């Protein structure tokens, strides 16, 4: 009976124990309890930046999410409130839009990891809602007025388009703005005139706009992403791509099939596409430019508000902090890359202590857990990201009764179990 219970437990463990996603909130526990929402993530010059909590808080990590530090941009008792969709970089400079500006600080920017920063001026008070940057051009959209504006000299002067973008701009919001080639795209939401919601584009630097053809039922919440020569648009339960620079759009829902997440976020790298859902904890991954998809969300207990690929990792900002997964584990590349020299137990049997050792060919997440014959946890010898090379951990059984115990080693997406025989 005991062996049967252990067998059932280990079968359940094999199916559920290895998590692809893990919390990456070290250093945040003392700052925020409970954790607040992460609205945007971006990597630049070896650092990862996060807009946290929506109240002017910026976090950065130079350890790929192993630990985080708070950046305090408060100055002269002024408390900025960051625009969720306004975190951008150009060259070595980081830009953040401020939704509570005076005309002298609509955008914060820094080129030295926020050791120093300055403000970008704007001629009038506006509530910024979207921003994108291309070389030395800054494009912004506004909330409540439906204006868009551009600067071609890093914010020294501005050209404001405050009319003729669409028939009704009163109470309208610019949800997102993007530049694709020489074409500028904006997505519009006007609750008073929903027929005019959707995607608009201009080929003449904002002098005139046309409405794009997109058969979306959620045209009030469209945002953009781009990768290689493809432009993407996404909203609640919907995603589209355009192969003709945004004039016409094709639905991706059939490609996603049963895996379609709710309220989408995108991340790209080469042929890899990662799509996540905010309203549900679901991540799907494609390694063939979106032809086929696989669900990869084990360990992610919260929906993704934002996704980014940086270094060897994928990061998800959620309503409960930041989660991280190894990119190679999500994309299931060649098994040879995952090769691990499992596992040596010396001595075994043992009378007090024994050593569990193994080699890793790649840095990876690993966990070693020891159970008794009923499946209860006796000890966790290691849990976290381990470096490449040799590792050794000691199991101390001096306070335990003689008998057979079981170790479970998780590493590189694989699971191994074995016996530890304690004889006193």
N, C-alpha and C positions, 0 to 999 in steps of 0.2 A: 504493500500500500504506500509506504514512504517513497519507494522508487517511482511508483506511478505518479504521485503528487509532484515529485521533482521533475519528472519527464514533462508533465503538463505545464509546469511553471516555466521550464526552459524553452518549450515550444512557444509559449506566449512571449517570453523574453526575446527570442530570436526575431520575432515579428515586429517587436515594438521598441527594443532597447536602443537601437542606433539612431540617433537624431542627426539629421543633416544640418539643422539650424540650432544655434546656441546663443543665449543672451550674451551681449557684449557691453555690459553696463558698469564695468569696474571703474571706480572713482566717482560714479554718479550717485551712489546710495546716500552719501552724506549731503549731497546738494539738493536732491529731490526725493521726497518720500511721501506719497507714492510717486512713481515715475510719471512724467508728463509725456505729451505726444511729441514725436519727432516729425517735422513737416518737410524737411529737405536735407539732402546729403550731397556733398561734392568732394572730390579728391583733387589736391593741388600740391605739387612740389613735395611729395612724401607725407603730406598731412591730409587727414580726413576732417571735414567740417560738418557740423550738424546744427540746424536751426531747431531749438528745443523749447517747447512749451508755448511758443507764439508770443512771448512777451520780452523780446529783445535779448534772449539768451543765446549765446553762441558757444558751442563746444568744439574742441579739436583734439585729435589723437594723432600722434606721430608713431604709434605702434600698431597701426592697422586694427584699431578697435580693442586692443588689449587693455588700455586705460584711457581715460578722458580727463581733460582739464577745461575749466570754465574760463572764457575770455570775457572780461568786463569792459564793455564799450560805453558805460554810463559816463556822462561828462556834464559838469555844471548842473547836476540834479535833473538832467534830461534822460528820460527812459524811452528808448525807441521800441517800436513794435514791428517786428519784421513781417514783410509780405511773404506768405507761404511759398509763392511761386517766383520769388525774386532772389535766388542765389545763383550767381553766375561767375565765371572766370574768363579772363582773356590774358594770354601770356602768363606772367607771374602775378597778376593782379586779381584780387577777389573783390566782388561787388555784391552788396546786399541792399535790397530796397526796403525803405522805411515807410510804413503806412500811417505814421503819425508825425509827418514832417512839419517844420516851418519851411519857408522857401529856401533856407540855407542848408538843409540836410535831407534831401529826398533820397539820396543814395550814399551809403557808407562804402569806402573802398580802402584796401590796404595791399601793399606789395611786399610786406615783410612779416607775414603770418600774424598780422594785427598787433605787432609791437607798436606800430604807429598807424594812424589812419587819418583820412580827411573826408570832407563832405563834398558832394556835388550839388550845386545850386540849381534851382528851377525858378522861372520868372513868377509863377503864381502858386498858390496853395492847391495841391491835388492829393488824392488818395491813390497811391500806386497799387496796382493789382497784378501786373505781369511785367516781365523784363526779359530781354535777350540781348546778347552782345555779339557782334561780328567784327573782328579786327578792332578798329577804333570807333566803330559806330555803336551807340547805345539806343535801343528801342524800348519804350515803355508804354503800357496801357494803364488806364485809370478806372476806378470804381465810381459809379454814380453819374459820371458825365459821358462815358463812352469815348473819351479822347484817346488819341495815340500821339506820341511825340518821338522825335529822333534827334540825336546829337551826333555829328560827324567829327567832333574834336574832343572826345572824352568828357563831354558834359560842360564845356565852356559856353557853348551857345546851343539853343534848342529851336527846332521847328515843330510847331504844334498843329496837328490836324484835328480840328474841333467841329467840323461840319462835313456833310455830304459823304460820310463813310457809309451811311444807310439812311433811310427816310426819317427815323426817329432815334435821337440819341439821348433824350431826357431819361434819367434814371437807369441808363444802360451801364453794364459792366463789361470790360474787356477781360475775358477769362484767361486767355493766353495769347502770346505773340511769339512768332518764330520767323527766321529768315532762312530761305532755301534757295541757294543760287542768288539770282538778282530779284527774287520775288519775296515780298513780305506778306505773311499770313497773320490774321487775327481771328480769334473766335469771340463771338458776341453773345451776351445774354441781356435781354430786355424783358422783364416780367410783364410790362404793360403791352408789349407788341411781340408776342412769341413767334409770329410768322416770319419775323426778320432775324430770329436767332440762327446761328450757324457760323460757317467759315467764310471769311472775305479775304481777297488777295489783291495786291497791287503790283503792277510791273513798272510803274513810273514814279517810284520813290514817294508814294503816299499822295500823289495828286488826284488819283481816281481809284476806286475800288470796284471789284466785281464779286458776286456771290458764287461760291463753289457749289457743285452738285454733290450733295451727300444725303443719302436717304436714311438719316438718323432720327430715331424717336426721342433722343435726348440731346437736342441741339443746343440746349441751354448750358451745358457743362463740358464742352469739348476742350481738350488740351492736346498739345502736339508733342511729338518726338521724331527725331530723324536719325537715319543710319544709312551710311553709304549713299546710294542714289534713291532711297525710298523715304517718303514722308509718311508718318503715322499720325492718326488722330484717334483719341479714345475718350469714352465717357462711361456712364453706368452701364455695365453689361454689354458694352459695344466697343469694337475696335475696327479701324479701317486703315487701309494703306492706299497710297497713290503712287503710280508709276509714271505719271505725266506732269510732275511738278505741281500737284495739288489742284488740277482742274477737275478731275473726276476721282471718285473714291470707291473702293471695293471692300466689302465686309470681310472680316477675318473670323467671324463666328463659326463658319463651317470648318475652318482649319482647326480651331480650338476644340470643336466637338463638345463632348461631355465635360471637358475640363474648364470651360469658360469661367474665369473668376468674376467677382462682382466688384465694380468700381476699379478700373484697371490702372496699373503702373507698369512702365517698361524699363528695361535695361538691356544694353547691347554691347557685344564685343566680337569683332570678326563675324563668324557665321553663327555665333551664339545669341539667342534671344531669350530673355527671361521676363515673364509677365506675372504680376502679382495682383491680388485683390485686397482692397482696404476693408470692405464690409465683411469679409470672411478670410480666414487664414488659409489661403490657397496660392501656391506658386507652381507655375508650369514652365518647363524649360524645353527649348529646341536647340539642337546643334546643327541643323541643316537649313538655316535661314527661314524657319517657320513652316517647313513642309510637314514635320511630325512633332508631336509634343508629348512630354512625360511629366507627370505630377511629381514634384519634389518639395514637399513642405513639412516633412517630419521634424518635429521639434518647434515649429513656428506656431505659437499659440495665439498670436494676434495678427490681424490683417495689416498689410503693408501700406502705409501712407506714401512711402517713397522707396525707390530701389536705386542702387548704384553699384557698378562693378569697379573695384579699385584694387590694383595689385593682384594677388591671388585669391581675393575674397569677393563675395557678394554681400552687401549690407542692406538691411531692410529697416527703415524707420517705422515704428509702430506707435500705437497709443499707450504702450507700456515699455518705452525705451527702445534700444537698438538690438537687433539680432544680426548674426554673422554666419555665413556658410562658406566653405571652401569651394571655389569655382570648379576645380577639377572633380570634386566629389559630386557636385550637382550635375555636371555634364558627363560623368561616367566615362572618362577617357580610357585609353588602353590599360588593361589590368596590370601590365608589366610595370607601369609607373607606380602602382600601388603596392608593389611587392614588399612584404614585411617578413623578416626572419622570425617567425613565431616559434615557440616560446620555450625557454628552458627553466626547469624547476629544480633547484639544488639547495639542500638535499630533499629527497622525496622517496620514502617516508621521512618525517622529521620529528624531533622530540619537543622543540620549543619554537624555533624560527626557521623559515626557509626563504629563499630568494627567487623572485620571478624576474627573468631578464629576457630582452628581445632587442632586435635592431630595426630601425626605421630607415628606409631609403629616402623618405621625404618628410618634412615637417607636417604634422597632422594632429587632429584631435584624437585623444585616446582616453580610455577609462578602464580601470581594472577594479572589479568588484568581487568580493568573496562572500559566498552563501553557505548556509548549513544545509543539511539534507532535506529540510522542510521548505527551502527556498527563501528563508529570511536573510536579510543583509547582515553580515558580520562585520565587514570592513570595506571601505573604499580606499584602495591603495594609491590611486592616481586618477585625476580628472582634469583635463585641460589640454591645451595645445603643447605638444612635445616637439623638440627639435629633431633634425635628422641625426641618426647614429644610434649608439648603444644606450640602453636604459635598464636600470635594475631597481627593483622595489622589494622591500622586506615585509613578509607577513609574520606577525608575532602571534603565536598560538599558545603562549605560556599560561594565559588565564583561561584557556578553553579546555573542554573535556576531550579525551581521545575520540577519534572518529574520522569520518571522511567528510571533507569540505570541498567546495567547488569554486573555481575561479572563472570569471567571464572577462575576457579581454576584447574590447572594441577598439579598432584602429583601422584607418583607411577604408571605411565602409564595410569592413569584415568583422566577424565575431568568432572567437574561439573560446571553447570551454575545456576544462580539464580537472582532474582530481588532485586534491592536496590531502595526503594521509598523515594524520597526527597520531603518534604512538608515544605514550608516556610510560 
